[in-house]
Amino acid sequence: MTELVSEVGTVCALLADGSTVSLRPAGPADRQRVLRLYDEMSADSLRNRFFMVSRRSGERAADRLCTPGDPGHRTLVALHGDRLIGVAEYDTGDDPATGEIALAVADDFHHRGVGTLLLEHLVHTARENGVTAFTADVLADNHPIHRVLAHLGLHVTRRYDGTTVHGVIRLEPDEAYLAAVDLRGRTAGTASLRPLLRPRSVAVIGAGTKPGSVGRAILHNLREGHFRGLLHAVNPHAHAVLHTPAFASVGDLPQPPELAVLAVPAAAVPGVADECGRAGVKALVVVTAGLDAAHTAELTAVCRRWGMRMVGPNSLGIANTESGVRLDATFAVGRPLPGTAGVAVQSGGVGIALLDGLSRLGIGVSSFVSLGDKRDVSGNDLLQWWECDDHTDLALLHLESFGNPCAFSRTARRVTRRMPVLTVDAGRSTAGRRAAASHTAASATPTMTRRALFRQAGITATETLGELLETAALLHSQPLPDGDRVAVISNAGGVGVLAADACADAGLVVPELPTALRAELLALLPPGAGAGNPIDTTPGVDAPALSAAVDRIAASGAVGAVLVALVPTALTTAVGTDLVTALTTSPHPDRAHCPVVAVLLDQPERVRLLHTDDGRAVPAYGEAQSAARALRHATERAYWLARPPGTPVAPAGADSAGARALVAQFLAQDPDGGWLDARQTARLLGCYGIPLLPQAYVTTEQEAVDAAARLASRAGVVALKAQGPDLLHKTERGGVLLDLRGAHAVRTAYRDLTARLGPAMTGALVQPMARRGTELLAGVIQDEVFGALVVFGSGGTTSELLADHAARLAPLTDTDVHELLTAPRCAPLLFGYRGAEPADLASLKDLLARLSQMADDLPELAEAECNPVIARPDGSTVVDARVRLLPRRATDPYLRRLP
């Protein structure tokens, strides 16, 4: 966790060459190691650090760095194994918002990213402690540190003063900084995976001599797959396994392997991993299952101690089909077909199914990783690898959990610009999830949070493995559609109708074709053909005519895709016509820009690829629903690629500091957290300029009457709402009374509430009756895994019943805000449904932006609900709101660290 670096313990991260270092605050016990760092520095390095060559300077620095107690001073150290290789510090002096920094790195670790990594974590620590800027005085000829500061990604200003340069570094991480961190993380991550996915040597530890051994099966696959590197077995009871030299231990091998595959009993795994680390192994694949929590924690610690990347435990194995590697370190029965799809799965069974399906389709696999329990290498790591891998043009994921959804989403947004990324939306059920405490929480289901992540990242999410392969076949072989309009052409009218229905069910449009195009098609097709849409070619069509019709539709621009549904008929059989050749023989160049898919109702496969004369392929489906679903996914990908990336929304006038102070005050009084009362809620929303209907909190009848006189609407009526810690759902308890006119009605209503609710009612809110409009819900919910989501949709008392809500992960971009407004089914009501005046969309966008800002500022915000929000042509107003806080600390999802 991020907090470990800033306050408590150690985190690990990767250097530019892929090696692992640990980072932590310095302590008194580090003095000798810091002193040794300075003692071993060259004269040039000492001069750059202290502006002079003096060993005494190193002693004074070691004393200062390792002495705790100064609240304005922070020091981080980097260690490679047990050796201290770098130190970074800041000291605020008299100005608590500005810290002067100093940096030192061991001479033999220069140019490996140690200094930059230390500065990234020092920036995070400083921002946590209220520091907004760093200053640094650097010798003008200290070019390495100038490059470090320039490439850090933060805004740096410089002032030259003779032989020194005074620099000021602003600590507001913007998109440029995050992009720089991304690039460094991608470089380090891919370097660390090279020994795993492109090893020059492999040892299988636990390769048995008898059939049925998992280790023996892996060794067999490595041999039969013709692994290009050195291959050894480790078995203390044999000299050879499957004609492969065997050794008693890792330490007995002629040289340490880059990759070790562990297939040993669970209790032995941590010890064997430690032996591997001591021997110099760079990466592990742990196929052993059944490790308990203690063994798993020990295994992870061993990998961190020795700087080994690890897949697993409980892994099916890994594979890389590149011709120069030919690595099949799995115990799957079938061998992966070489190809261009990168595959990462958590379930071994799902992995076997995907390997089989991709091989059957002829797409094949570039690299395959069974992540298993995912204690180290993750889906995010694999996305970065494929992003830099020239052998991969399609990524398939099956992830049951997300360790860092924000970082995953950011990586996926980049990768999906380069290649399609597909996933199975596993874990959609709500079984086992605790009942939600409010409407907003109930609106944000597990399915919604996952789909929000996938949608924002541009990931194509399917519901089944079959649908995943069906979509992969289309995205692998065809261009993306230009819009959601589909032409359906068939040699049997009824089949064409069914295919058109399937397209409509999938959310696609089957439009009527232009008059001129219909005339051209009728001239190409046999007598009796119909040129509406679907197009009925009649059973008498031959392959040339069908091919010409498909070419003409593809070239017309009237549709974005063509679906050809064919059935064998007695007529085509009698004349020996194979209509499938219309799709595969000499396709017209126009088809290169318009996707064409086939539905062959007589084929047993759910999907297969028909290879064309020009080296391309056409996906053929066994039923129209499969083809329509694949086309819908392709259309959504085309839309995502075409939409603007969006810029983060930043509403004006937000008092973030005031909001944080209010939250801190509440949690100081209620350390376990809870619901804010109405007055606290109003103040918090006011910090962000969220428009709340005027209200008055009252505790007596007379106060209620007086407040009603002040707040009554133009119609002279008010609402009275009971308040109390146990009155969360006021409407269900009869705690909301509306349309109260005059003092008598208000007084009577207050008495009624106190009589029915008793001690549960500690007061009441008086509000003017809101004018009529569209009732909406807008809010925030913190998901324990995914972070803050902004939820929007139908509101009012039927909010949960209608379940018409959309969600996006905060912080929102302007594109996210637009999609939130248009995604719910109620959206047409906001745009002027059936001639009604449209709602003030600008005010709704502003509300969502302010909720996003609040969620981003306040990690303690467990949930916030504005319901109802009344949207009208002249603005939007929050009528009722509630907020729940929990004691949480902020974490930086983009700070580079290993799990």
N, C-alpha and C positions, 0 to 999 in steps of 0.2 A: 504494500500500500504506500501511497505517497507520503503519509504521515511519518513513516519509518525514517525516511531521509531527514525530514525537517526536525523531528523531535526525539525519536526513540532508538531505532536500530538500523539495520543494514538492508539495502536493496542491491540487486545485481542488474547490470546493464551490459550492452555489447559495444565494443569499440569498432572502429571502421573496418578492421581486418577480421571481424567476427569473433574475436576472443572476448572472454567474459571478465569483467572487473566488478568489485563490490564497492559501494559508496556508503559512507556513514559519517556522522559528526565526529570530530576529533575529541579525544579525551586525554586525561593526564597520562594514561598508560602508553600513549602514542609518542611521547616526547622523543625517546631514543630513535624511533623509526623516522620521525620527521627530521631529526638531526642527521641521521644517516643519509636521507634523501639529499640534504644540502651538502653534506660532506662529499658525496659522490658526484656532485655537479661539476661541470667544466668551468673554467674561469669565465668564458663567454656567458654561460648560463647564469652564473652568480652575478655578473655585471648587469645582465638584463633584468634580473629579479631585484637586486638591491642598489643598482646604479654604482656599484663598486665591487671589487673583488676582496671579500673579507669573510673568513670562516666565522668570525665573531658575530657577524650579521645573522648567519644561520642559527647560531645558538640563541640569540635574542628572539628570532622569529619562532623557533621551536617552543621557547618558554611562553610566548604570547598565544600561539595557536592552541596550545594544549591546556590552557588555564581556563576553567569554566567560571561563570559568574557574571560576566559583562553582558547585559541584556541587548546591547547594540552590536555585539560581535558574534559572528557565526563562522564556523570553519567546517568544511567537508574534506574528507580524505578519500582517495581512490586506492584500492589494494588489488594487486594481481597475485592470487594465492595469498600468502602471508606477507608479501612484500608491499610496502607503501610506495606507490609510484607517482602520486600527485596530490596536491593540496590546493584548495581555493578558499578564500576568506573574504568577508566584508566587515567593515566597521563603520557605524553610522556617526560616531563622534557627537557633535553638538546638534546635528540635524537628523532627527529620527527617520525622515523620509528619504535620505540620501546616504548611500553606503560606498565607501572607498574600497575597491577590490584589489586583491593580489592573487597571483596564480603562479604555481611552479610545478613542473613535470620532469620526471627522471629523463636524463639525456637519451637513453636507449628506448624510450617510449614516445619520443617526439614523432609527429606526423601520423599518429594512430588514433587521434580523436579524444585523447584523455582530457585535455584542457577544455575542449568544447562541451564534453559530457558533464564535467564538473560545473561549468558555468550554467548549463541548462538547469541543473538541480539547485545551484545556488540562487538563480533567478526565482525559481519556485519558492524556495525557503524565504527569500527576501520579501516576495509579494505576500506570503502568508503573514509576515510580521510587519506589514504596512510600509515597506520600503518601495518607492516608486522609481528610483533612478540609482544607477551605479556611476561612480567616477573612477577614472584610472589615469595615472601618470605613467607614461611609457616612453622609453628612449626612442628617438626618431628612427634609429637604425635597427630597432628590434622588430624586424619584418615578420617573424612568425606570429607574435602576439597581435600585430596589426591585422594579419590575415584572419586570425581566430575571431577577433571582434567584428571585422567586416563581414564575415560569413555567418555570424551567429544568427542573423535574421532580424535583430532588433534595430531600432533607429539609433544611430550613433552620430554625434557631432564632435568635431575635433578642433582644437585650438593649438597652434604651434607656438612654442616658447623656447627659442634657442635649440638646444639638443633634445628637448623633451616635447612630448605631445600630451596635452590634457584632453581626455575624452569623457563624454557624458553619454551614458547608455540609458535610454528610456525603457522601462520594464513592462510596457503594455503589450502583451503578446497579440499580434494581429495576424492576418492571413499570411503575410510574408514570413513571419516567424514560424508559424505552424507548418508552412510549406518547406521551410529550411529544415525543421525537425523531421518532417516526413522523409525528406531526401536522405538525411543522415541515418535515420532508422532503417530505411529500405536498403541502403548500402551495407550497413552493419548486419542486418537480418539475413540478407541473401548470402553474404560472406560466411556467416555462421552455419548456414545450411549446406554449403558445398560438401563438407565431409560426410554429410548425411545422404544427400541425393546424388552426389558425384564422387563417391569414395574411390580411392585408388587401391584400397585393400579392405577386406572384410573378414571378421572372425565370427563364427557361429558358436556361442558358448552354451553347451548343453545339447550338442548334436549326438543323439543316441545311436547305438549300433543296431537296435532292433526296429523293425517297421512299426509305425504308430507313434513315434516320437515327433513332437512338433519341431524340435530343433533339426532332426533328420530331414523332415519334409522341407524345411527352409533351405537346408544345405543342398538337397536334391534340386530344388527350383533354381538356386544360384548356379549350380553346375549345368543343368539342362538349358538354362537361359544363356549360357556362355558369357558369364560375367567377365568383363575385360581386365579386371585387376587381380591382385593376389588374393587367394582364398585359403583360409585355414579353419580347422575345427578345434574346439577345446573340449576334451573329454579325458579325465584322468585314468580311464580304464581301457583306452584303446590307442593304438599307434596310427590308425587311419579310420576314417568313416567315409563310406562311398568313394573310396580311392582318393580321399582328400587327407593330407597330413594332419594328424591330431596331436595336441600337446596337453600336458596335464593342467596348465593354468595359463592365464593371459601373460604373466610374467615370463613364461617359458617360450613364448613365440619368438621367432627369429628377429622380428621387428614389430613395434606396436601397430596394430591396424588402425586405420582412420575410423572405421565403423565397426561396432560390436553389436551382434544380435543376441539378446539374452533370453534363453528358454530354459530357465532353471527354476526349482521350487521357489514359491513366494518368499519364504523366510530367508532364502539365500540371496535374494536379489540385491539388497543394499550392500552387502559385503562384496559380492562379485562386481557391482558397479564401482565400488571404491578401488578394487584391484585394477579395474580398467583405467580409472582416473590416474592412479599412481603410475601405470605403465605408459601413459601418454595417449590413450584413446581419445578421439575428438568428438565422437557422437555415439549415441546408444539407440537401439530399437528394443524395447522391452515388450515381448509378447506374453510374458507371464501374467496371468490373471489372479485375482483373489488376494491382492496385497491389502492388509488392514491399514488403518489410518496412520499408525505409528511407522510401519514399514514404508508407506508411501511418502510420508514426510521425510524420513531418513534418506530415501532414494533421491528425492528432489534436492535435499541439502548436499548430498554427495555430488550431484551433477553441477550444482552451483560452485562448490568448493574447487572442483577440477576443471570448470569451464567447458563441460560437455553439453551439447544440445541433446534432447531426448524426445523420442516419440513413444507414447504409451504412458504407463503400462496398459496391459489388456489390449494389445494391438494385434491386428492381423498381419502387419508388416508393411513394407514399403516397396515401391518399384520405380524404376526409371528406364524407359525403353530407348533412350538415345543410343545411336549406334556405337558411340565411343564408351558407353557405360554398360548397358544391358544388365541392369540390376533387377533381379526378382527375388527380393528377400521377404517373401510372403509364404504362408502355408495354404494358399488357395489352390484348388485343383487345377484350374485352367490358367494358362499363361497369358498375361496381358498382350493384346495385339498392339504393336507400335502405332502411334497415331498422334493426335494433336489435342486431346482433352486432358486437362489436369483434374484430378479427382482427390478430394479430401473428405473422409467420412469418420464419424465416431463409432458407428456400428460396423463390426466385421461382416455381418450378414448382408447389410446394405452395400458394403463395398464389393462383396462377391457378385451381388446382383448387378451392380453398375458395371463392373469389369466385363461380365458376360454380355450385358446388353450393348455396351459400346463396341465390343469385339464383333458381335453379331451384325451390328449396323455397318461395320467397316470404318467407324470413326476412330476407334483405337484410343490409346492412352499415351500421353507423354510422360507423366509422372503420377504416381498413386501413393497416398499416405493414409493409412488407417490410424487415426489419432488416438483411439482408445479412450483412456481416462483423461487425456489431454492435460497432463501435469506440466508440460513445457511447450513444445511446438504446437501451434494453434492454427486455426483457419486463417487468421490474419497473417501469420508467417507465410503460409502457402500462397495466399493472394499476392504478397510481395514477390515471392519467388517466381510465380508465373508472369507477373508484370514485367520482369526482367528477362524472361526466358523466351528465346526465339522459337522454341519448339511447341509452344502452347498457344492456341487461339480460342479455347473454350474452357471454362472452369465450371466444375460441378461440385457442389458442397452438400454434405448432410451433417448438420451441426445440431446437437441436442442442447447445447449451452453456449453462452457468449461471456467470456471472461471480461472483456472490455468492449462493450457494444459501440461506444463512441469512436474508439480508435478503429474498430472493425468497419464501421460505417464510413469513416473518412478514407480508409484504404480502398474499400469497395467502390466508392464514388469515382476514384481515379481509375481503378482497374476496369470497371464496366464501361468506361469511355474507350478502352482499347479492345475489349473482348466481352462476349456475353458471359455473365456469371449466373448460374442457375442453382437453385436449392430446393429441397423438399421442406415444406413448412411443417416440420415435425413438432409434436407437443402442443397441438392446438386446443386440446380439451382443457376444461377448467377443473378437472378432478384433483382434489387435494389442495386447491387454493382456498385460503380462508375467505370467509364471507367479507365483502367489502363494507367499510364503515359509512360510506356516503354514496350518493348517486354518481359523483364523478369517478370514484374508485370502481364502482360497479360498471361504469361505462368503459373503463380501460381494461378489457379482457386480455388474457395472455395472447390470444390471436391478434388482437389489435396492436399490441406493443410490438410483436414480432413483425407484423406486416408494415407497421410504420417504419421500422428499421429497414426492411427490404425495399419498400417503396422509395424512401429518401435516398437510399444507396444505389438505386437502379438495378437491384437484383431481381431476377425472374424467379418468383416463388410458385411452385406447383404443389398440389395436394397429395400426389402419389408418385411413386417411382416410375410407374408406367407413363404418367403425364410428363415427368421430367425427361425421359428418353424420347418421347414423342416430340417434345419441344426442342430438345437438343438436335434431333435429326433435321428439323426445319432450319434452325439458326446456323447449323453447320453447313448446310447445302444451298441455301437460297438467300437472295437479298432481302432486306427488310421492307415491309409494305409501306407505301406512301398513303397513309390514312387507313381508316377502318372499313372502306367500301370493298365488297367482294363480289366478283362475278362467279356464278355457279353454272357450270355447263355439264350436261349429262346426256347419255344415250337412252335414258329411260325417264319419262316424265315424273313418275312417282318418286324415284330415287333423287331426282333433282329437287323436288319439294322437300323431302326429308333433309337433304343437305342444306337447303336454305333455312329451314327451321333450326338446324343445329347452329348455323352461323348467328341467327338472331338470338338464340339462347345464350351464346357466348358473348353477346354484346357487340357483334359486328353488324354492319348494314349491308343489305342486299338491295341496291337501288335499281330503279328502272333505268335502262340504258338509253343514251341519246338516240333520236330518230335516225340520224345518218348512220350510226354504228349498227343499229338493228338492220337497216337495209343492206349494209355490206355483209353482215353475217348471213342473212337469208340468201344472198347471192352465192355464198360459199357452201351452204349446207343443202342436204337433199330436200326435195319437195315435202311439204308437211311439217317442216321444222318450225319451232317457235323461237323468236329472238327476243322475248322479254327477258326477265331475269328472275328465276333460273332459265337458262337457254336449253331447249329440248332439241337435240340434234336428230332425233328419231333413231331407232335401231339400225337404220340403213346407212348410217354415216360410215365412211371409210377413214383410214388413218390419215391420208393426205388432207382431206377436208377438215377433219377434227384438228389437225395440227395447224392448218391455216387459220381456223377460227380462234384457237388459243393465241396464236401470234398476233392476230388483229386486235383482240381484246387487250393483250398485254401492251401493245403499242399505242392504244387509244388514249390512255391517261384517264379514262372514265372511272377506273377502279384501282385499288391499291394491290389487289391480289386476285388470283384465279384459282378456283377449286374445280377440279375435273373429277366427276363421279361416274364410274363405269361399271357396268355389269355385263357378263357374257350372255349373249343371246343366241338363239338357234340361227338367226340370220347371219351374224358375224362368223359363227362357226362354219356355216355352210359355204361361205365365200372365202374362208381362210384368212379373215382379217384380224390382225392383232392390234387392237386400238391403243395398247400401251406404247407401241412404237411411235405413236403420235407425240408422246412426251419425251422420248429418248433419242430419236433419230434426227440429227442435224437441227437442233433447236435454233430458232431465229435469234439474232443478237438482242432483240427487244426483250427477250425473256431474262436477260442478265440484269434488268432493272425492275422487274415485276415478279414477285414470287409466284410460283406455280406449284400446287400440291395436288396429289391424286388421292382419290378414295376408291379402292378396289374391293368391292364387297365379297369377292370370292377368295381373297388371300387370307391364310390362317394367322399371319403375324399381325400384331397390333400396329407395327410400323416397320418399314424397311426402306432402303434407299435404292432407287432405280438409277443406274449409272447411264449417263448420256454419251453421245458420240464425241462431244467436245471436252470430256473429262470432268464434267460437273455431275450433279445428281439431283433427282427429284424425290422428295419423301412421299411414300405411298402408305396410306392408312387403311386399316381394316374396317373402320366405321367413320361416318362423317363427324361425329362428336369429337373424336380425337383430333381430326384435322382442324376443326373450328377452334378448339382450345389452343392448339399450337399457333394458329394464326393470330388469336387474340394476344397471346404472350409476345409474339413477334411485333404486333402493332403497338403494344405498351412499351416495348423496348425502343421502338422507333420514336415514339412520343417522348420518352425520357431523354433520349439523345438529342432531340430537337429543342427541348425546353431550355431556357436560360438556366445556368447553374444557380443563380440567385445570390443575393448579398444579405448578410445578417441584418435583421431589423434592429434599429436603435432608436426607440422613441425618445423624444425630447422631454426634458423636465423631470426625469426620474430621480428621486432622492434615495439612492442606494444606501448611502451612509445612514440616513435616518431609519430606513427599513432594518438595516442590520442592528442598529442600536435598540429598536423596538423588540426585535427577535431575541437579542441577548438579554434584555430586561425580563422578558416573559420566561425564558428558560432558566434564568437565575432564580426566579420565584417558583417555577415548576420544572425541576430538573428532568423529570420523566417526559415532559412535553404534554400536549393536549390541544384542545380547541380554544381558540381565542374567543373572547366574548364579543358582542356586537360592536362595542366602542373600539376595542383593539383592532378588530377586523376593519372597521372603517378607516382607522388611522393608517393601517398597513396599506390598504388599497389606495388611500390618498397619497402615500409616498410615491406611488407609480402613476398617479393621475387617472386612475380607473374610475369612470363616472358612476357613482352610487346614488341611488334615489335618496333625497333628503330624509333624515330620520332623527328621532329623538328617543333617548332611552329614559324610561320613566319607572318609578317604583310605587306610585300611589295613584288612586283614582283622579285626584285633582291635578297631579302632574300630567296625567294622560289627557284630561280635558283641556288644560292650558296648551299642551303641545299640539293637540288637534286644531285648536283655534289658530295657531301660528302656521301650521303646515298644510291645512286643508287645501285640496286642489281647487281649481276654478269651479268645479261642480259642488264643492263644499263637502266632500267625503274623504274619509281616511280609512286606513287599514290598521288593525291592532294585532301584533304578533307576540305571543308569549316567549319569554326568554328564560333560560336556565341550563345548567350543565348537562342535564339529562333530557333536554328537549331538542335533540338534534333533528329529528324528523317531526317538525311542528304540525304539519298538515295532517299526518296520520293520527296525531294525538288531539286533533281538534283545536290546535293552538293558534289558528289563523282566522281572524274574523274580518270580513271585507265590507266595503260600502257602508261605513258608519257615518251617519249624517247628524251633526248636532251634538251638543254636550250630553244630553240624556242618553243617546245611543252609545256614546263612547263610555260614559260612566257605567251603564248597564253591562256593556261588553267586558269591561275590566273586571267587574264583580263576577261575571259568569266564568271567566278564565281562572280567577283565583279560587273560586269554589270547586271547579272541576279538577284543576291541576294541583292544587294544594301546595305543599312545600317545594315541589319540583319547579314551580315558577318563582323566579327571583326578581322578575321585572318584566317589562314589555317594551317593544318598539312601536312607535307611532310613525306612520308614513303616509304621505298623500297617495291616493290611488293613482297608479300609473295609467297613462293613456294606452289604449289598445294598440297592439302591433303583433309582430311575429315573435312567439316565445321561443327562446333559444337557451342552450346551456354552453357555457365556456368555462374551462377550468384547467387545473394542473394536477397531475398525479405523479408521485415519485414511485417508479418501479425499482425494486431492490436490485435488479440486474441491469435494466436498460437505462435507468436514470429518469429525468423529468420528461413527461409527455404533456403536451398541450392538447386538450380534448375540446371538440366543438360539435354541435349538432342540435337536434330537437330538445327543447327544454320544457319547463312547466311540470305539472304533476304527473304527466304521462311519459316523462323522459325515459324512465327505465323500461316501461312497457313497450315503447316504440323502438328502443335500442338503435336509434338512428344517429350514430356518432362517428366521427373520424378523429384520428390522432396523428400527431407528428412529434418527433423527438425535439426537445429544446436544446440549444437555441434555434429559433426559427429563422429561415431566410424569407425574403419577400415572395419567392416562389412557393415555399411551404405555406405561407399565409393564404395565398390565392387558392392553393389546392385544398386547404382546410375549409374554405368558404364554399367551394364547389363540390366537395366529395359527398356530403350527406344527401340523403334522398330528399330532404326538405329544402335543398338549395334553390330550386325554382321559385319558392315563395319569396326569396330575397331579391330576385331579378325581375320581378314584375309578372307574376303568374296570372295568366288569363286577363291581361289588361290592367292588373292592379299596379299601383305606383311602386317602383322598386324601393327597397330599403337603402339606407345610407351605408353603402359598402365601405366607404372610407372610415367611418366610425367603428365598424366591426373589425376591419383590418388593424386599426389602431389599438383596439381592445386586446386582440390576440397578440400583438407585438408587445404590449405592456405586460401581459401575463407571461410571455416568454422571457422578458427581461427579469421579472420577479423570480421566476423559476431558476434562471441562470445565476442570479445574485445570491439566492438563499437556498443552500443545500438542506437547511432545516425545514423547508416547506414540504411537508409530507403530502398535503393535498389542499387545493383551494377550489371552491365551487362557486360560480356565479350563475344562479338559476332561480328565477328566470332572468334572462337578458331580453329586454323588450327592444326589438329592432323596428324602427319606423323610418319613413322617408326623410325626416328632419333630425335623425340621430339615433343613438342607441344608449340605453340606460340599464345599469344593473339594479334589479329590484331587491334581490336577496343574495347574501354571500356568507360563506363560512370558510374558515381557514384552520388547518391543524398543523402544528409544529412538532418536530421530534428533534432530540439532541443529536445532530449529525455534523461531521466535519467535511469540509470540501476536499475533493480529490481532483487532481489534474489528470484527465484521461489521456492526454497527449504526452505526458512526461515519459521519457524513454526508460523503461525498466522491464525486467523479465518477471513472469508471474511467480 
